[in-house]
């Protein structure tokens, strides 16, 4: 298996975390509009 660059891995982790946080912050708005 190729060696994964630690900095690149950290960058991907932070990007994924930002996406998850953005989705979680959008959920209340979606549910609020539906009900």
C-alpha positions, 0 to 999 in steps of 0.5 A: 500500500502507498504511504499516505502523507500525514498533512494530506490526510489531516487536510482531508479530515478537516474538509470532511469535518467541515462538510458534516458540520455544514450539513448538521447546521442545515438540518434544522432549517430543512425540518423547519421549512417542512413542518 
